[in-house]
């Protein structure tokens, strides 16, 4: 299953850098250049995670985060704020209004990808750990199938 990530940043170079690195890590990337466009993309495409810049035109990343947290469809979507605003007060505000993580620019793309994967593991375990194995017993969470010794095991409804 493909994991879809929305990047919202008004700087074209940042969008390109983030898009390249996330695509290279096998994520599907959606790109928005302002807060309003990001909100529309969330409504249309339902990404699994959003990376949002704080300072964007038409709607700030903080306002976007608040809107996403106030809606039932998006209140549990993992959100990372990525911002040049790196003071403690900025970071705590971002986390207090609902962001799951806050990363200050400049940032390490490798660290960002690791943080994305960590958030996805907690928020959507079936997306990241589709197959559980114990000896010859295999449980595929995506298809809800169990096999043992290579043979499918039929399970009841409970």
TIBA-138181 format. One record per residue: z, y, x of N, C-alpha, C in turn. Coordinates in steps of 0.001 Angstrom, whole numbers, plus 500000, padded with zeros to 6 digits. Each point is the difference from the previous one (the first is absolute). Layout:
ZYXZYXZYX;...
***
This chain:
500000498824500841500000501176499159500000501243500889;499164500959499658499887501223500782501101500975499612;500612500583501000501038501001499773499358501372500099;500204500801498954499371501320499894501020501093500330;499626500881500932500875501093500427499296501330499774;500718500928499372499497501354499807500521500886501123;499100500763500616500372501012500990499683501354499384;500981500890499953499786501353499487500356500987501102;498985500673500536500197500972501084498838500979499968;500295501283500154498935501006499943499307500216501337;500454499328501046499366500127501312498992498861500189;498694500323500082498983498947500137500224499085501203;500461500552501127500236499160501185501116498989499753;501049500417499300501101499077499685499514498913499040;499228500403498998499457499012499062499167498957500732;499180500461500919499138499088500751500823499070500888;500972500547500719500858499198500877500765498949499201;500620500421498913500766499068499176499093498938499379;498876500439499478499067499074499368499502498950500989;499629500431501177499511499075501026501069498960500348;501216500461500274501058499081500421500422499053498884;500118500496498787500393499127498897498888499013499642;498758500449500036498872499088499754499938498920501071;500264500379501244500007499028501101501105498966499830;501052500365499256501099499074499728499773499237498690;498758500019499510499576499249498814500556500518498675;500278501296499920500381500607498735498783500684499393;499923500013498681498989500802499309500566501412499895;499213501001500359500499501376500079499311500884498970;500824500757499275499531501052499103500395501320500635;499111501007499934500270501269500664499973501152499005;501015500871500105500062501209499179500302501173500916;499368501145499727500189501166500865500940501043499410;500552499737498818501022500890499445500870499215499023;501101500602499598500955499307499150499464499637498631;499232500896499386499452499729498673499008498836500044;499135499991501006499050498899500157500750498687500238;501080500055500765500801498798500259500588499453498705;500524500886499156500571499567498725498937499327499130;498821500577499953498904499408499227499603498633500557;499984499862501319499640498713500608501062498941499725;501267500407499999501074499059499679499824499495498573;499717500914499079499820499606498602498809499063499824;498937500245500739498781499202499850500044498673500757;500546500002501218499891498823500875501293499215500208;501130500537499615501297499323500147500207499402501395;500120500827501021500207499461501352501350499290500118;500109499148501007501242499272500253501009500846500764;499517501063500672500862500863500811499273501326500191;500772501089500136499397501318500244500605500626501251;499136500604500811500411500789501162499601501435499680;500997500880499908499784501340499466500434501057501004;499119500953500261500339501166500815500818500960499134;500939500699500592500846500937499266499198501212499543;499302500629500955499345501279499724498523499784499687;499683500039498687498618499842499543499718501044498927;498734500368499828499662500939498930500077499337498618;500104500824498976499986499628498578501262499283499546;500633499231500854501277499369499694500571499491501315;501217500400500304500602499564501267500328498513499940;500197499414501165500394498603500058501353499761499353;500891500985500090501318499891499367499835499955498479;499180500904499452499766499996498550499296498720499558;499059499531500798499308498753499691500983498833499980;500869499941500983501005498933500064500893500042498756;500435501195499612500831500142498793499261499484498763;498732500374499866499217499549498836499861498479499989;499717499424501163499842498548500064501301499293499648;501120500533500441501295499386499704500393500156498529;499456501002499325500376500246498604499199499147499012;498978499317500459499141499208499110500317498513500115;500067499336498863500318498567499992499024499178500825;498704500346499950498980499209500689500107500103501523;500581501085500494500003500237501451501397500190500584;501032499869499192501347500309500499500457499068501117;499429498810500087500397499056501049498981499868501125;498926500784499950498986499939501055500590500543501302;499896499274501107500507500515501278499251501267500417;500766500990500460499433501275500430500535500344501382;499074500351500893500357500510501323499531501443500066;500907500904500346499594501383500249499725500117501487;498828500542500311499558500204501379499792501500500150;500829500648500829499971501458500007500274500588501372;499452501192500210500307500764501210501395500609499908;500566500019498806501352500526499801500989498915500414;500617500190501165500832498938500548501478500316500099;500426501117499435501421500347500046500809499043499125;501269499851500333500859499092499253500015500332498506;500082501274499658500011500401498592498733499598499268;498864500094500678498728499584499398499975498493499778;500437499258501006499999498534499892500932499536498882;501197500586499941500943499577498958499503500393498611;499370501169499874499437500394498704498929499008499567;499103499651500908498944499046499669500557498667499531;501009499513500682500614498730499611500784500142498697;500694501126499830500800500202498795499158500147498735;498792500533500104499171500144498799499244498715499661;500109498985500867499443498706499627499112499302500997;499705500619501135499186499299501000500794498828500571;499313498921500295500645498828500594500131500130501506;499148500827500602500041500217501444499428501382500274;500346500546501151499538501334500399499651499920501473;498770500345500328499543499952501389499501501382500379;500492500505501128499589501320500480498767499886500884;499096500991499860498831500101500875500429500705501273;499462499670501136499057498905500244500696498647499858;499222498984499731500554498681499726499191498936500723;500576498824500103499319498850500589499327499212498876;498683499832500038499335499194498968500546498572499919;500338499415501137500549498634499988501339499961499273;500846500999500260501290500047499313499799500217498501;499081500868499628499724500240498583499579498702499313;499113499247500615499548498737499411501163499017499872;500875499959500984501177499129499909500908500429498854;500166501301499816500823500497498889499346499693498652;498683500124499932499270499648498778500240498530499672;499841499142500975500196498559499764501437499697499573;500972500677500607501405499780499637500252500402498544;499478501143499589500173500424498608499316499035499038;498810499548500356499280499068499132500716498660499889;500612499548501080500749498732499949501113500079498966;500673501135499935501099500147499042499499500265498583;498978500834499864499531500401498672499104498959499337;499193499317500786499025499038499471500000498738500856;501046499203499946500040498825500879498826499050499793;499481499909498792498878499088499756498725500471500691;499885501302500268498811500508500678500001499674501486;501175499901500577500072499829501445500359498585500423;500727499277499183500406498631500319499488499068498907;498696499794499964499418499240498905500333498519500050;500225499447501183500234498563500113501325499747500711;500856499232499334501262499569500599499874498520500326;500425499622501197499906498603500410501356499496500461;500326498766499600501193499322500472499622498541500185;499914499590501260499511498665500355498630499779499350;499877499005499108498696499742499383499889500606498595;500977500829499623500007500664498699499433501409500156;498993500334499198499342501308500089500010500657498627;500472501252499961500009500780498763499136501234500195;498942500107499211499106501150500053500432500968498904;500610501137500403500514500963499030498887500704499242;498870500198500636498900500705499341499429499181498848;499868498677500199499420499145498957501062499232499217;501255500084500436501122499296499374499772498486499985;499484499468501119499749498572500131500882499417501093;500410498756499787500823499280500969499252498733500404;500034499696501300499413498740500461500958499356500994;499916498679500066500827499250500947499123498932500622;499962500017501317499172499030500709498525500148499669;499570501201499662498599500251499686499621499742498554;500938499500499192499724499718498588500705501020499116;499291500478498979500584500989499100501116499365499179;501107500732499861501146499543499219499976500725498662;500080499247498916500016500591498666501440500345499640;500208501261499637501338500456499636500028500388498532;501159499820499390500165500390498597500120501508499855;500119500482498753500035501438499757501257500692500511;501073499290500269501232500642500465500183499873501446;
***
